[in-house]
C-alpha cells in the first residue's frame, strides 16, 4: 500500500510539472512576438472609446510617443511633421507658452496670487515638454517615418479577415482598461505606459455566425471589461469578420485615408503659419 501511495505521489508531481509547462507554451504563442504572417493591428483605449490602427501594406505599425498627442494626431504617431506640429502647438497654440507668458506678465493675473501660481506651474510644465520635443526632433531619424505613412485609423468598427492571424497591440491613454472579445473568449488588459499584446485568428465570419445564431443582426463585439469611469458601459466597438476577397476590397478602400493624409494636413498648416 505504501508503494502505491508513493507512486501516486510521483504521478501527481509529474502532472503538476507538466501542466504549467504546457500552459506556458500555449500562453507564449498567444502573447509572444508576431509570426511573419500575422497582421499587426493596434487597439488604442481611452475613456470611453476604442480606436483601431491598421499597419498598412508594409505590415509595420509606425512609432509613437505620447508627447506628440495633439487634436490632429490623437494616437501620437511619430513622424518629422508630427514632431514639428507638436512643437508649434506647445509654443504658439491655444494656452501655449507664448500665451501663458503674456498672462504671466499681465496685471490682471499678478493681483491674484493663486491664478498667477497656476499659470507659473502650467508654464513650467509646457517648457519642460518643449525641451523634450526639441531633443526628440534633434535625435529623430526620418527614415522611420515611412512605417507610419501607410497606417490607417478607424473609430467605428474593427474589421478582420477569416483565417488570418492577427497580433493585437494594446495601448491606453488614461487608465487601465480591458479589451474583452466575449465571442472570441479572449481578453487583455490595456495599461498606460506599456504595450500588451496577444495573437488571434478568427475562424467564423460574421455572416456565418448570423446563420448559426439565426440572428440577422448578430455582431461580434469588443468591450471594456474594467470599470474605467462613468461611461464604461458605452465603451464598445463592433467587430466584423469578412471573407478574404471582401476584406481585401475593404482594405483597399481605406488606404486612401492613411496617416500620410494627416501628414499632408500638418504640412499645409505649417505652410500657412
VOGU-3710 file (C-alpha; in Angstrom, 3 decimals, decimal comma):
1> xxxxxxxxxx> 0,000/0,000/0,000  2,866/2,416/0,831  4,373/1,731/-2,582  1,042/2,586/-4,264  0,762/5,877/-2,338  4,387/6,638/-3,224  3,767/6,032/-6,932  0,570/8,117/-6,826  2,541/10,989/-5,306  5,097/10,819/-8,106
11> xxxxxxxxxx> 2,309/10,839/-10,729  0,692/13,901/-9,143  4,061/15,701/-9,012  4,784/14,907/-12,671  1,331/16,076/-13,770  1,779/19,348/-11,840  5,128/19,882/-13,527  3,743/19,087/-16,996  0,608/21,227/-16,673  2,214/24,651/-16,234
21> xxxxxxxxxx> 4,831/23,840/-18,882  2,183/23,099/-21,489  0,152/26,136/-20,454  3,202/28,373/-20,618  3,988/27,176/-24,140  0,438/27,952/-25,212  0,463/31,349/-23,488  3,836/32,128/-25,049  2,412/31,506/-28,501  -0,538/33,783/-27,775
31> xxxxxxxxxx> 1,401/36,771/-26,414  4,850/36,289/-27,952  6,392/38,139/-30,877  4,417/38,064/-34,082  4,876/35,484/-36,786  5,781/36,852/-40,204  2,289/36,014/-41,434  0,486/37,788/-38,571  -1,114/41,135/-39,405  -0,341/43,890/-36,899
41> xxxxxxxxxx> -3,210/45,949/-35,503  -3,126/48,473/-32,680  -6,103/48,937/-30,363  -5,952/52,241/-28,509  -8,119/52,616/-25,400  -9,291/55,828/-23,771  -12,316/56,912/-21,780  -14,691/55,854/-23,279  -13,886/54,579/-26,756  -11,652/52,324/-28,856
51> xxxxxxxxxx> -9,543/53,405/-31,821  -8,059/50,928/-34,314  -4,813/51,478/-36,218  -4,019/49,130/-39,121  -0,398/48,636/-40,156  -0,936/49,188/-43,906  0,823/47,485/-46,805  4,171/47,138/-45,016  2,541/45,391/-42,024  4,579/47,588/-39,681
61> xxxxxxxxxx> 2,996/49,997/-37,232  4,643/53,419/-37,123  6,442/54,540/-33,970  4,641/56,691/-31,401  5,401/58,906/-28,418  2,789/60,245/-26,011  4,402/63,707/-26,140  3,154/64,029/-29,740  -0,517/63,800/-28,750  -2,492/66,579/-30,430
71> xxxxxxxxxx> -6,020/67,056/-31,721  -4,931/66,150/-35,255  -2,717/63,278/-34,036  -4,594/61,659/-31,103  -2,577/58,418/-31,272  0,713/60,355/-31,050  2,173/58,719/-34,158  5,771/59,794/-34,735  6,947/61,460/-37,936  9,103/64,513/-38,605
81> xxxxxxxxxx> 5,993/66,592/-39,321  4,248/65,340/-36,167  7,181/66,480/-34,007  7,223/69,912/-35,644  3,430/70,249/-35,318  3,581/69,383/-31,600  6,367/71,906/-31,034  4,425/74,641/-32,803  1,255/73,890/-30,831  3,004/73,923/-27,466
91> xxxxxxxxxx> 4,754/77,203/-28,299  2,107/79,156/-30,225  -1,157/77,224/-29,870  -4,073/77,976/-27,556  -2,779/78,153/-23,980  0,731/77,640/-25,356  3,975/79,033/-23,966  3,656/82,446/-25,655  0,098/82,936/-24,430  0,993/81,809/-20,898
101> xxxxxxxxxx> 3,969/84,201/-20,771  1,684/87,100/-21,715  -0,742/86,122/-18,952  2,128/85,730/-16,507  3,218/89,326/-17,103  -0,270/90,828/-17,105  -1,514/92,947/-14,192  -4,816/91,034/-14,187  -3,154/87,801/-13,062  -0,461/89,318/-10,862
111> xxxxxxxxxx> -3,074/90,673/-8,465  -4,460/87,166/-7,883  -1,616/85,053/-6,403  -3,342/81,672/-6,821  -4,139/82,261/-10,501  -0,587/83,518/-11,039  0,855/80,404/-9,365  -1,356/78,160/-11,541  -0,057/79,876/-14,683  3,546/79,515/-13,498
121> xxxxxxxxxx> 3,007/75,793/-12,894  1,434/75,259/-16,317  4,163/77,313/-17,996  6,903/75,263/-16,303  5,225/72,050/-17,479  4,930/73,306/-21,074  8,550/74,471/-21,120  9,744/71,046/-19,917  7,722/69,405/-22,677  9,133/71,893/-25,184
131> xxxxxxxxxx> 12,685/70,887/-24,234  11,831/67,189/-24,580  10,284/67,759/-28,019  13,363/69,692/-29,181  15,562/66,794/-28,053  13,251/64,376/-29,872  13,476/66,466/-33,058  17,265/66,501/-32,864  17,510/62,713/-32,407  14,733/61,749/-34,830
141> xxxxxxxxxx> 15,630/59,632/-37,852  13,172/60,481/-40,635  13,802/57,074/-42,228  11,337/55,548/-39,764  8,531/57,863/-40,953  7,669/55,580/-43,857  6,339/52,884/-41,493  3,680/55,301/-40,220  2,582/56,834/-43,513  0,504/53,876/-44,731
151> xxxxxxxxxx> -1,137/53,197/-41,349  -4,853/53,970/-41,325  -7,152/54,632/-38,383  -10,789/53,737/-37,654  -13,061/54,589/-34,743  -16,271/52,749/-35,627  -15,542/49,080/-36,489  -12,713/46,564/-36,154  -12,715/44,617/-39,433  -10,901/41,281/-39,643
161> xxxxxxxxxx> -10,323/38,571/-42,253  -11,266/34,948/-41,654  -8,337/32,539/-41,125  -5,828/35,410/-40,915  -3,632/35,555/-37,817  -3,560/38,949/-36,116  -1,288/40,409/-33,494  -3,265/42,931/-31,456  -1,094/45,579/-29,769  -2,916/47,364/-26,949
171> xxxxxxxxxx> -2,272/50,856/-25,559  -4,165/53,020/-23,086  -4,208/56,811/-22,957  -5,565/57,294/-19,444  -6,480/54,445/-17,066  -6,410/50,650/-17,095  -8,995/49,239/-19,483  -9,505/45,629/-20,538  -10,048/44,618/-24,159  -12,640/41,850/-23,976
181> xxxxxxxxxx> -13,817/39,870/-27,012  -16,621/37,737/-25,495  -17,294/35,659/-28,632  -13,568/35,003/-29,141  -13,118/34,113/-25,440  -10,128/36,452/-25,332  -9,195/39,343/-23,061  -6,171/41,547/-22,380  -5,606/44,488/-20,040  -4,605/47,793/-21,639
191> xxxxxxxxxx> -2,189/49,623/-19,348  -0,985/53,257/-19,572  2,712/53,466/-20,385  3,145/49,960/-21,789  2,115/47,746/-24,702  0,288/44,474/-24,139  -0,498/42,043/-26,927  -1,980/38,782/-27,990  -2,464/36,901/-31,258  -5,772/35,606/-32,559
201> xxxxxxxxxx> -7,095/34,013/-35,755  -10,836/34,432/-36,467  -12,411/31,201/-37,673  -16,040/32,126/-38,410  -17,245/35,118/-40,415  -19,957/37,443/-39,160  -22,351/36,168/-41,850  -21,746/32,550/-40,809  -22,459/33,442/-37,182  -25,678/35,176/-38,187
211> xxxxxxxxxx> -26,832/31,963/-39,837  -25,670/29,826/-36,906  -27,431/32,055/-34,370  -30,496/32,644/-36,586  -29,933/36,325/-35,919  -29,671/38,634/-38,932  -28,353/41,434/-36,699  -25,610/39,483/-34,878  -22,295/41,309/-34,426  -19,062/40,327/-32,729
221> xxxxxxxxxx> -18,137/42,892/-30,078  -15,106/44,423/-28,398  -15,920/45,684/-24,898  -14,083/47,188/-21,959  -14,136/44,741/-19,047  -12,620/47,064/-16,427  -14,772/49,669/-14,697  -12,979/52,718/-16,072  -15,351/55,572/-15,242  -18,884/56,826/-15,669
231> xxxxxxxxxx> -19,025/55,999/-19,397  -17,602/52,477/-19,020  -20,864/50,846/-20,134  -20,663/52,562/-23,548  -17,061/51,577/-24,368  -17,836/49,111/-27,156  -16,862/48,531/-30,753  -18,354/46,284/-33,425  -16,003/43,584/-34,732  -16,760/42,302/-38,226
241> xxxxxxxxxx> -15,132/39,198/-39,751  -15,171/39,021/-43,559  -14,191/36,571/-46,257  -10,756/37,299/-47,769  -11,955/38,781/-51,055  -14,352/41,134/-49,313  -11,713/42,033/-46,723  -9,081/42,840/-49,373  -11,531/45,159/-51,139  -12,328/46,849/-47,832
251> xxxxxxxxxx> -8,631/47,425/-47,043  -8,103/48,908/-50,498  -10,989/51,324/-49,945  -9,455/52,551/-46,656  -5,891/53,012/-47,863  -6,770/56,460/-49,244  -7,295/57,635/-45,642  -3,821/56,687/-44,440  -1,781/58,690/-41,935  0,045/60,228/-44,899
261> xxxxxxxxxx> -3,092/62,331/-45,421  -2,769/63,632/-41,844  0,909/64,426/-42,500  -0,123/66,381/-45,608  -2,525/68,385/-43,423  0,327/69,110/-40,990  2,490/70,310/-43,903  -0,300/72,571/-45,140  -0,804/74,056/-41,679  2,932/74,683/-41,424
271> xxx> 2,978/76,492/-44,790  0,136/78,816/-43,739  1,612/79,901/-40,389
//
